[in-house]
Amino acid sequence: MTVADLTIDPSCRAALHARSLADPDGFWLEQAQRLDWITAPTKAGDWSFAESDFHVRWFDDGVLNVSANCIDRHLATRGDQVALIWEADDPAEEPRRYTYAALHEEVCRFANVLKSRGVAKGDRVTIYMPMIPEAAFALLACARIGAVHSVVFGGFSADALAGRMEDCGSSIVITADEGRRGGKAVPLKACVDEAARIFTGIETVVVVRATGTAVAMQEGRDVWYDAVAATVSAQCDPEPMAAEDPLFILYTSGSTGKPKGVVHTTAGYLLWAALTHATVFDYRAPEVYWCAADVGWVTGHSYIVYGPLANGATTLMYEGVPNWPTASRIWEIVDRHQVATLYTAPTALRALMKEGDGYVTATSRASLRVLGSVGEPINPEAWRWYHDVVGEGRCPVMDTWWQTETGGHMITPTPGLPLKPGSATLPFFGIAPQLLDADGKTLEGAAEGNLVIAASWPGQMRGVWGDEQRHFETYFRTFPGVYTTGDGARRDADGYYWITGRVDDVINVSGHRMGTAEVESALVLHDAVAEAAVVGMPHDVKGQGIYAYVTVNADVEADAALAKTLRDWVRHEIGPIATPDAIQFAPGLPKTRSGKIMRRILRKIAEGDVSSLGDTSTLADPDVVTDLVRNRVC
Ligand code: 6R9
């Protein structure tokens, strides 16, 4: 029995999972044959989560190149097959199609452009791009020459961009004149200019002409991509990379401090992305596969670019938003390109569901075979709508639980597995989840607790850029010997997992992670603000919204105008996704006598659940709570 049998006989899944845990070396060395190696590895996992000997390595003596795996090895068999379809924001614009042969040429040229700007193996290249094909070319070009990419989501602010570039010592950024989303322009180049004033280490800006709008170009620093591309060769040999050489850094929010640069390496990450994409979506080339995420998030890395292309897929990339120009857009794209697999987020589904079934039923969707969900728990109502209305009961819904840190799917169905709406079902091959109580005791059978992973897997993150200690402290300190996910979960009597959400101070807004500490730091930077505490609140489309309690300075008027100013302020400091949904001015925050803010109480008030605030006797001033409840904003 092999993994290939899974799509034929789903009952193989349990046996394969058992084997992956019982004989990890045998299982993973066999799986490693999915990749094209320059030097094949002789060993699989080599790891320890113990503090005294902490290390994680996979396929350590293997040598390969990610871009060769995603492109070159397909040229002989599927050079003329479409690798990438690009659907523009404006439905009137002709889609673009790149065959594997064309992708090869584009990526080689892009790699040579980077080389011509002095980029070498190991250098960090920042990518701050709209959802255009050049974003994928840029990722693959970095991989081709061994540069480490750091994609910063195009919706993040200049400040956020500058901070991420400074953190990883990146002196070059690839951007575009402008992006487009839902008919609106996103001024990316102008943001880079602002970032360059904040972080003076930015030496080179490569600008892709996307909309053709006029932008300021600084002599000596900024170059047009097309001008340089016209001067370079369309051949570029892939750089041989060690399995554990870093492939990319991706910044993500945690419960404390500034976002951390999660590092993924070459072989283990690629294998994880490829294997999960192939099996979870039962991908059959040359079907059209569409992951509707942004390439600025890990989902875009693993499931728009690396996983699908490693599998020789036709991957679709969409520039725009789900509900523009109408709430039928997603389904129209499905029909237009005969999409077989659609992978999107619950927040998008909830927003579309609100518009009514008519926008869906006006389209055919007959090409759909498998549906996917990612980013946050999918509520059973949205799950059923996706399954019954969108998929007409015909397409299984793959609710994939995973994280930036895990590289790819961790707890997920595969087609054929019996599904339960709202459950991510069972662990993927090699994954050993456990539920622990607050004291770290392992819970057996049906239980609810902290979700941890007891053994390493190939796609596991390898470090926090520039801060090895933070890696260990964040993920391996609380519960020694296991990887702590930061999520809570329930396991039912059938062994199915139900993710209950974050157990730390991270909120999940429309599937995007936001550290409450980040929003708080942005708020207190404003002159009017003395103190701020931020918590999540239920939101029917976003899943969670941002609720901010703000204490203003003595002589400041806390009025609606200030609330608006503060919302705009946070938007500018971090980006639109961090905009608070509610701001409540509070003369005081509920603190313990040792000065710790009791977030539990703030969460309850934000949720509107004021009847069960729990024990408030340890508060320094219990009256504060009465005021907070009275002035709650909805
Ligand atoms: C891939 C991605 C990770 C956090 C994760 C969890 C939540 C993601 C989920 C889910 C329930 C799912 N999450 N998928 N919760 N069911 N299917 O989203 O990565 O941005 O790092 O977020 O998202 O809370 O811990 P990332």
Residues whose N, C-alpha, C, O or C-beta is under 5 A from the ligand:
A	BS01	6R9	S373 V374 G375 E376 P377 I378 D399 T400 W401 W402 Q403 T404 T485 D487 I499 G501 R502 G511 R513
